[in-house]
Amino acid sequence: MARESVCAALVVLLFAGSAAAVMPEEVAASPGLTLQAALDRSGFSPGEIDGRLGAVTKRALAAFQKEHRLTPTGAIDDKSWAALGVKPGEPAKTITQYSIAVALGSPG
């Protein structure tokens, strides 16, 4: 078996598990994870996206709130959720599907 075929077979085996079959809309998310992902996508880094509402996430939220002319409390509320365009616990769509191509005949 050629080296490229072995690599391609390994990639297929690695990505053929149940995680690859789950669509982003089906992944349950905590409100903290949803908030962090939405802040990050809005250009306000919450730090590590771990679902915890730590100091960095609260500072990012306060900066987002100030930028959007909301009271910058660093605490999430209905107006902040609406400005972020998400709902508490809404799937954060943190999974991205990629297509991996293997160049055949390339020097190894």
C-alpha positions in Angstrom: 0.0 0.0 0.0 1.4 3.4 -0.9 2.3 5.9 1.8 -0.4 8.3 0.6 -3.1 5.6 0.8 -2.0 4.7 4.3 -2.2 8.4 5.4 -5.6 8.7 3.7 -6.9 5.6 5.4 -5.7 6.8 8.8 -7.5 10.2 8.3 -10.7 8.3 7.4 -10.4 6.2 10.5 -9.7 9.1 12.7 -12.6 11.2 11.4 -15.1 8.3 11.0 -16.0 8.3 14.7 -19.3 9.6 16.1 -17.9 13.1 16.7 -17.7 13.6 12.9 -21.3 12.6 12.5 -22.7 15.2 14.9 -23.8 18.4 13.2 -23.1 21.7 15.0 -26.8 22.4 15.5 -27.0 19.1 17.5 -24.3 20.0 20.0 -25.8 21.1 23.3 -24.1 24.2 24.8 -24.1 25.8 28.2 -25.1 29.4 28.4 -21.4 30.2 29.3 -20.1 28.4 26.2 -22.7 30.2 24.0 -21.8 33.5 25.5 -18.0 33.0 25.0 -18.4 31.8 21.4 -20.7 34.7 20.6 -18.3 37.2 22.2 -15.3 35.7 20.3 -17.2 35.9 17.0 -18.1 39.5 17.7 -14.4 40.4 18.2 -14.4 40.5 22.0 -12.0 37.8 23.2 -13.4 36.0 26.2 -10.0 34.2 26.7 -10.2 30.4 26.8 -13.6 29.2 25.6 -14.4 26.8 28.4 -17.9 27.7 29.4 -16.8 29.4 32.6 -17.7 33.0 33.3 -14.4 34.1 34.6 -12.8 37.6 34.8 -11.7 37.7 31.2 -15.1 36.7 29.9 -16.7 39.4 32.1 -14.3 42.0 30.9 -15.0 41.1 27.3 -18.7 41.2 27.9 -18.5 44.6 29.6 -16.5 45.9 26.6 -19.1 44.5 24.2 -21.9 46.1 26.2 -20.1 49.5 26.2 -19.5 49.2 22.5 -23.2 48.5 21.9 -24.4 51.3 24.2 -25.6 48.9 26.9 -24.8 49.3 30.6 -21.3 47.8 30.9 -21.9 45.5 33.9 -20.0 42.4 32.7 -23.2 40.5 33.6 -25.2 38.9 30.9 -28.8 40.1 30.5 -31.6 39.9 27.9 -30.4 43.0 26.1 -26.9 41.6 25.8 -28.1 38.3 24.5 -30.1 40.1 21.9 -27.2 42.3 20.9 -25.0 39.2 20.6 -27.7 37.6 18.4 -27.9 34.3 20.4 -30.0 32.8 23.2 -28.8 31.3 26.4 -27.8 27.7 25.9 -28.3 27.9 22.1 -25.9 25.6 20.3 -22.7 27.6 19.9 -21.8 25.9 16.6 -18.2 25.4 17.8 -17.6 22.4 15.6 -16.4 23.1 12.1 -16.3 20.5 9.4 -13.2 20.3 7.3 -12.4 18.5 4.1 -8.9 17.0 4.2 -7.3 16.4 0.9 -4.2 14.2 0.3 -2.0 15.2 -2.6 -1.2 11.9 -4.4 2.1 11.6 -6.1 3.8 14.3 -4.0 7.3 13.6 -2.8 7.3 12.2 0.7 
